[in-house]
Amino acid sequence: MIQAPKNTVQTIDELFENYISKIFFENLMERFHREFMKYYRNTNPVFLIRQVKAQERGLVFRNSTGNLIKPTDNSPSWWIHFQLFYDRMDEFIDFHELSKKIPCHFHHVKLKESVNKAGWHVAHLFSTKDYKTNVDEWNRDELLKLTLRNIHPYNYFYLPKTN
């Protein structure tokens, strides 16, 4: 995996061409999307949302609307990036199994290398939180939107970590 640049000034185009295009996996994203959508059309999926107050990352609970929720930090994006970068799409064929094993806390990401270890920050185009804190009232549509924003690689972008 290519290391993020240190102490360099580049345009966005140069950064993409010289670095980000080499850690990107555009050819696998459509397949990921199909598997994602197939799972979340399921009648009772587990929604992987960004942790909000009074939730424990990785602990599945059911809210008052009957939906299963599993709070996370940013670790799913590091783990998903690794799987896609190394063309391990078999991890995504069964999203139910994926929802069980995906790391939900950065201490649980057990990878020899990751986009994070290579000096990249995985940011999101659309916010993973909407700052509504009463998760108990979130319906399926709200949870799907937040899950998509949290774990779907179409919502990732990469920035080199700098001091």
C-alpha positions as CSV (number, residue, x, y, z in Angstrom):
1,M,0.0,0.0,0.0
2,I,1.4,3.4,-1.0
3,Q,2.4,5.6,1.9
4,A,0.8,9.0,2.2
5,P,3.0,11.9,1.2
6,K,4.7,13.9,4.0
7,N,5.5,17.6,3.9
8,T,4.5,18.1,0.3
9,V,2.4,20.7,-1.4
10,Q,0.3,19.4,-4.3
11,T,-2.8,20.3,-6.1
12,I,-5.9,18.0,-5.6
13,D,-5.3,16.7,-9.2
14,E,-1.6,15.9,-8.4
15,L,-2.5,14.3,-5.1
16,F,-5.1,12.1,-6.8
17,E,-2.8,11.1,-9.7
18,N,0.3,10.5,-7.7
19,Y,-1.2,8.8,-4.6
20,I,-4.9,8.4,-4.1
21,S,-5.5,6.6,-7.5
22,K,-3.1,4.0,-6.2
23,I,-5.0,3.2,-3.1
24,F,-8.4,3.4,-4.8
25,F,-10.4,0.3,-6.0
26,E,-13.0,1.7,-8.4
27,N,-13.4,-1.6,-10.2
28,L,-14.7,-3.4,-7.1
29,M,-17.1,-0.7,-5.8
30,E,-20.0,-1.6,-8.0
31,R,-19.9,-5.2,-6.8
32,F,-19.7,-4.0,-3.2
33,H,-22.7,-1.7,-3.8
34,R,-24.8,-4.6,-5.2
35,E,-24.0,-6.8,-2.1
36,F,-24.6,-3.9,0.2
37,M,-28.1,-3.2,-1.3
38,K,-29.0,-6.9,-1.4
39,Y,-28.3,-7.2,2.3
40,Y,-30.0,-4.0,3.3
41,R,-33.2,-5.0,1.5
42,N,-33.3,-7.8,4.0
43,T,-36.2,-7.6,6.4
44,N,-34.0,-7.5,9.5
45,P,-30.4,-6.3,8.8
46,V,-27.9,-5.0,11.3
47,F,-27.3,-1.2,10.7
48,L,-23.7,-0.1,11.3
49,I,-23.9,3.5,12.4
50,R,-21.4,5.9,13.9
51,Q,-21.6,5.7,17.7
52,V,-23.5,8.4,19.5
53,K,-23.7,9.2,23.2
54,A,-24.5,6.3,25.6
55,Q,-23.8,3.6,23.0
56,E,-21.0,1.0,23.2
57,R,-19.2,0.3,19.9
58,G,-19.8,-3.2,18.7
59,L,-22.8,-3.9,21.0
60,V,-25.9,-4.8,18.9
61,F,-29.2,-3.5,20.3
62,R,-32.7,-3.1,19.0
63,N,-34.3,0.4,19.0
64,S,-38.0,1.1,19.6
65,T,-38.7,0.9,15.8
66,G,-37.5,-2.7,15.9
67,N,-34.2,-2.1,14.0
68,L,-30.9,-3.8,14.9
69,I,-28.1,-1.3,15.4
70,K,-24.4,-1.8,15.8
71,P,-22.4,1.4,16.7
72,T,-18.9,1.9,15.3
73,D,-16.1,4.4,15.0
74,N,-14.1,4.9,11.8
75,S,-12.6,1.4,11.9
76,P,-15.1,-0.2,9.4
77,S,-13.8,2.2,6.7
78,W,-10.1,1.0,7.3
79,W,-11.1,-2.6,7.3
80,I,-13.4,-2.4,4.2
81,H,-10.7,-0.4,2.4
82,F,-8.2,-3.3,3.1
83,Q,-10.6,-5.9,1.9
84,L,-11.3,-4.0,-1.4
85,F,-7.7,-2.9,-1.9
86,Y,-6.6,-6.6,-1.8
87,D,-9.6,-7.8,-3.8
88,R,-11.0,-9.9,-1.0
89,M,-14.6,-9.5,-2.2
90,D,-15.5,-12.9,-0.7
91,E,-15.7,-11.0,2.6
92,F,-18.8,-9.1,1.2
93,I,-20.8,-11.9,-0.3
94,D,-22.7,-12.4,2.9
95,F,-23.2,-9.0,4.5
96,H,-24.9,-10.7,7.5
97,E,-21.6,-12.4,8.4
98,L,-19.8,-9.2,7.6
99,S,-21.9,-7.3,10.1
100,K,-20.8,-9.8,12.7
101,K,-17.0,-9.6,12.1
102,I,-16.5,-6.1,10.9
103,P,-14.4,-4.2,13.6
104,C,-16.3,-1.5,15.3
105,H,-13.5,-0.1,17.4
106,F,-10.1,1.0,16.1
107,H,-8.4,-1.2,18.7
108,H,-10.0,-4.2,17.0
109,V,-8.7,-3.6,13.5
110,K,-6.2,-6.5,13.3
111,L,-4.5,-5.8,10.0
112,K,-0.7,-5.8,9.3
113,E,-1.3,-2.9,7.1
114,S,-4.1,-0.5,6.6
115,V,-4.9,2.8,4.9
116,N,-4.6,4.4,8.3
117,K,-1.2,2.8,9.1
118,A,0.0,4.1,5.7
119,G,-0.6,7.6,6.8
120,W,-4.1,8.2,5.3
121,H,-7.1,9.6,7.0
122,V,-10.3,8.1,5.6
123,A,-12.8,10.9,5.6
124,H,-16.4,10.9,4.4
125,L,-18.0,13.1,1.7
126,F,-21.3,13.1,3.6
127,S,-21.3,13.2,7.4
128,T,-21.7,9.9,9.2
129,K,-23.7,11.6,11.9
130,D,-26.8,13.8,11.6
131,Y,-26.5,14.9,15.2
132,K,-29.9,13.6,16.1
133,T,-29.1,11.8,19.4
134,N,-32.4,9.9,20.0
135,V,-31.4,6.7,18.2
136,D,-34.4,5.0,19.6
137,E,-36.6,6.9,17.2
138,W,-34.6,6.3,14.1
139,N,-36.5,4.4,11.4
140,R,-35.2,2.1,8.7
141,D,-34.7,4.9,6.2
142,E,-32.7,7.0,8.6
143,L,-30.6,4.0,9.7
144,L,-29.9,3.0,6.1
145,K,-28.8,6.5,5.2
146,L,-26.4,6.6,8.2
147,T,-25.1,3.1,7.5
148,L,-24.4,3.9,3.9
149,R,-22.6,7.0,4.9
150,N,-20.6,5.1,7.5
151,I,-19.4,2.1,5.7
152,H,-19.9,2.5,1.9
153,P,-16.7,3.2,0.0
154,Y,-18.6,5.6,-2.4
155,N,-18.6,8.0,0.6
156,Y,-14.9,7.7,1.4
157,F,-12.2,10.1,0.5
158,Y,-8.5,10.0,1.5
159,L,-6.4,12.7,2.9
160,P,-2.7,12.4,4.0
161,K,-2.3,12.9,7.7
162,T,-0.1,15.8,8.4
163,N,1.1,17.6,11.5
